[in-house]
């Protein structure tokens, strides 16, 4: 892929693994310390795209990601679904018996919670899986292990003590590829919208009915607090179809009459796990 893709984390993060797998190893990557920074990297021209993790099949939504989608004028151009296989990494010549603690991003620790508990290790949070690997490569602490990708092990010269340590084998993370322009039309699309309703009985029921009455399948719905109005909520919905297709276009036009706020975050090619 031409251009530069911003992602949160250090080189060797799972976001980079997704970029390499789906966009090609020749894609230039821009590591960012925070989700907020990767949005600004696109907006100020340092990157052409951003890759944002939004959901894991084991631990659920990445809530800050959805909040930031609303706050910035980027479009979802594509979804990517990467199978996550966690590895246990340690400094060279370290044995499993010496490990006393394991460090990683909170999502990775949660996805391996049972494995960590069975070994009786202390779980220590880090801002990023690959960043934790880089720190261990510097410290060489023989009592600390890291949960990260095998790509991180290669980049930072760590040994792999164990593989596929996630609690659930079918462990996937969903990413959005973001850009300044909407994605080109595709018939095999999914659309993400966010809306708010008035605080009246049946408001959400009537909104969702506009999709149901047109036989449109919702693949996801989630509420998030509206930070501007306490105890009011925003609803994020994924629906099969493109916003330019007549059934969904009609549903969105009707939805506008039931909402106090409505925004289409993008219509984009739908993905299957590992595709």
C-alpha positions in Angstrom: 0.0 0.0 0.0 1.3 3.5 -0.9 1.4 6.0 1.9 2.2 5.9 5.6 -0.1 4.3 8.2 -0.1 5.6 11.8 -0.7 3.1 14.6 -0.6 3.2 18.4 2.3 1.5 20.0 5.9 0.6 19.3 7.3 -1.3 16.3 6.2 -4.9 16.7 2.7 -4.1 18.0 -0.2 -6.1 16.8 -1.4 -3.1 14.8 1.8 -3.3 12.8 1.3 -7.0 12.3 -2.2 -6.2 10.9 -0.7 -3.5 8.6 1.9 -6.0 7.3 -0.6 -8.8 6.8 -3.4 -6.9 5.1 -1.6 -3.8 3.5 1.8 -5.4 2.7 5.2 -5.4 4.4 6.3 -2.5 2.1 3.8 -0.2 3.8 5.5 2.5 5.8 4.5 2.6 9.4 4.4 5.5 11.9 4.3 4.5 15.6 2.4 6.8 17.9 2.3 6.9 21.7 -1.5 7.3 22.0 -4.7 6.8 20.0 -5.2 10.6 20.0 -1.8 11.0 18.3 -2.6 8.7 15.4 -5.6 10.8 14.5 -3.6 14.0 14.5 -0.9 12.3 12.4 -3.4 12.0 9.6 -5.0 15.4 10.2 -1.6 17.2 10.1 -0.3 15.2 7.1 2.4 13.1 8.8 0.4 10.0 7.8 -2.0 9.2 5.0 -4.0 6.7 7.1 -4.4 5.5 10.7 -5.1 1.9 11.9 -7.3 1.9 15.0 -8.2 -1.2 17.1 -11.9 -1.0 18.0 -12.9 -4.4 19.3 -11.6 -7.8 20.5 -13.7 -10.9 20.3 -12.7 -11.9 23.8 -12.6 -8.7 25.8 -15.0 -6.5 23.8 -14.8 -2.9 22.7 -11.9 -0.5 22.9 -14.0 2.4 24.3 -11.5 5.3 23.8 -11.3 4.4 20.1 -15.1 4.9 19.6 -15.0 8.2 21.5 -12.2 9.5 19.3 -14.0 8.5 16.1 -16.7 10.9 17.0 -14.3 13.7 17.9 -12.3 13.7 14.6 -13.3 14.1 11.0 -11.8 10.9 9.6 -13.7 8.3 7.6 -13.6 4.5 8.1 -12.3 3.2 4.8 -11.9 -0.5 5.6 -12.1 -3.0 8.4 -9.4 -5.6 9.2 -9.8 -8.6 11.4 -6.6 -10.1 12.7 -6.3 -13.4 14.6 -4.3 -12.6 17.8 -1.9 -15.3 19.0 -0.1 -14.1 22.1 3.4 -15.3 22.9 5.3 -15.3 26.2 8.6 -13.5 25.7 11.6 -13.3 27.9 15.3 -12.3 27.9 17.7 -14.7 26.3 18.7 -17.7 28.5 15.7 -17.2 30.8 13.7 -20.3 31.9 10.0 -20.4 32.5 10.6 -21.4 36.2 12.3 -18.1 36.9 9.4 -15.9 35.8 7.6 -14.1 38.7 5.7 -11.4 36.8 4.4 -10.7 33.3 3.8 -7.3 31.7 1.8 -6.2 28.7 -1.0 -4.0 27.5 -4.2 -4.4 29.7 -6.1 -5.9 26.7 -3.4 -8.6 26.3 -3.3 -9.3 30.0 -7.1 -9.7 30.0 -7.0 -12.1 27.0 -4.4 -14.3 28.9 -5.9 -13.9 32.4 -6.4 -17.6 33.0 -2.9 -18.5 31.7 -1.3 -15.9 34.1 -3.4 -17.1 37.0 -2.5 -20.7 36.5 1.2 -19.8 36.8 0.7 -17.6 39.8 2.4 -14.6 38.2 1.9 -10.9 39.0 0.3 -9.0 36.1 1.8 -5.6 35.4 0.3 -3.2 32.9 2.2 -1.4 30.2 1.0 1.1 27.6 1.8 -1.3 24.7 2.7 -5.0 24.1 5.7 -4.2 21.9 6.7 -1.3 24.1 6.9 -3.7 27.0 9.0 -6.0 24.9 11.4 -3.2 24.1 11.7 -2.3 27.8 12.5 -6.0 28.7 15.1 -6.1 25.9 16.9 -3.2 27.7 16.5 -4.4 31.3 17.1 -8.2 30.7 15.2 -8.9 33.9 15.2 -12.7 34.3 12.1 -12.7 36.5 9.9 -10.7 34.0 8.2 -11.9 30.9 6.2 -10.0 28.3 3.0 -10.9 26.4 3.5 -9.8 22.8 3.7 -11.0 19.3 6.5 -13.1 17.8 7.3 -10.2 15.6 8.2 -8.2 18.7 10.5 -11.1 19.8 12.3 -10.9 16.5 12.6 -7.1 16.6 13.9 -6.9 20.1 16.0 -10.0 20.4 13.8 -11.9 23.0 13.2 -15.6 23.2 9.8 -17.2 23.0 9.0 -19.2 26.1 5.5 -20.2 25.1 3.1 -19.7 22.2 -0.6 -19.2 21.7 -1.1 -18.5 25.4 -4.5 -16.6 25.0 -7.3 -18.1 27.0 -9.5 -18.6 23.9 -8.0 -19.9 20.6 -10.6 -17.9 18.6 -9.2 -14.6 19.6 -9.6 -11.8 17.0 -9.1 -8.0 17.0 -11.0 -5.8 14.7 -9.4 -2.7 13.3 -10.6 0.3 11.3 -8.4 1.8 8.6 -9.1 5.6 8.7 -8.5 8.2 6.1 -9.4 11.7 5.1 -11.8 10.6 2.3 -14.7 8.1 2.2 -13.9 4.7 0.8 -14.9 3.9 -2.8 -18.2 2.2 -3.3 -18.4 -1.6 -2.8 -21.5 -3.8 -2.9 -20.1 -6.0 -0.1 -20.1 -3.2 2.5 -20.7 -2.5 6.1 -21.7 0.9 7.4 -21.0 2.4 10.8 -23.3 5.2 12.2 -23.5 7.0 15.5 -26.7 8.7 16.7 -28.4 10.2 19.7 -32.1 10.2 20.6 -34.4 12.3 22.7 -35.1 11.1 26.3 -38.6 9.8 25.5 -40.1 6.3 25.7 -39.6 4.2 22.6 -37.0 6.5 21.0 -34.4 3.7 20.5 -37.1 1.2 19.5 -38.3 3.5 16.7 -34.7 4.1 15.5 -33.9 0.4 15.3 -37.2 -0.3 13.6 -36.1 1.7 10.6 -33.5 -1.0 9.9 -35.7 -4.0 10.8 -38.6 -2.9 8.6 -36.2 -2.8 5.6 -34.7 -6.2 6.4 -31.3 -4.7 7.2 -29.1 -6.7 9.5 -27.3 -5.0 12.4 -24.0 -6.6 13.2 -23.2 -4.5 16.3 -24.8 -1.9 18.6 -23.2 -0.2 21.6 -24.0 2.8 23.7 -21.4 5.3 24.9 -21.9 8.3 27.3 -22.4 11.7 25.7 -19.7 13.7 27.3 -21.5 16.9 26.6 -24.7 15.9 28.3 -24.6 13.8 31.5 -26.8 10.7 31.5 -27.4 11.0 27.7 -26.0 8.4 25.4 -24.7 7.9 21.9 -25.5 4.7 20.0 -22.9 3.2 17.6 -24.4 0.8 15.1 -22.8 -1.4 12.4 -25.2 -2.4 9.7 -24.7 -4.6 6.6 -24.9 -2.6 3.4 -23.6 0.6 1.9 -25.1 4.0 2.7 -25.6 4.6 -1.0 -27.7 1.5 -1.5 -31.5 2.3 -1.6 -32.6 0.2 1.4 -30.0 1.7 3.8 -30.2 5.1 2.3 -34.0 5.1 3.0 -33.4 3.8 6.5 -30.9 6.5 7.3 -33.2 9.2 6.0 -36.0 7.9 8.2 -33.6 7.5 11.1 -32.8 11.2 11.0 -36.4 12.0 12.0 -36.0 10.0 15.2 -32.6 11.3 16.3 -31.2 14.5 17.7 -27.8 13.8 16.2 -26.7 11.4 13.3 -23.4 10.9 11.6 -22.2 8.3 9.2 -18.6 7.3 10.2 -18.1 5.3 7.0 -19.3 2.7 4.5 -16.4 0.3 3.8 -15.6 -3.2 2.6 -16.7 -5.8 5.1 -14.1 -8.2 6.4 -14.1 -11.8 7.5 -11.8 -13.1 10.2 -8.3 -13.6 8.7 -9.4 -12.3 5.3 
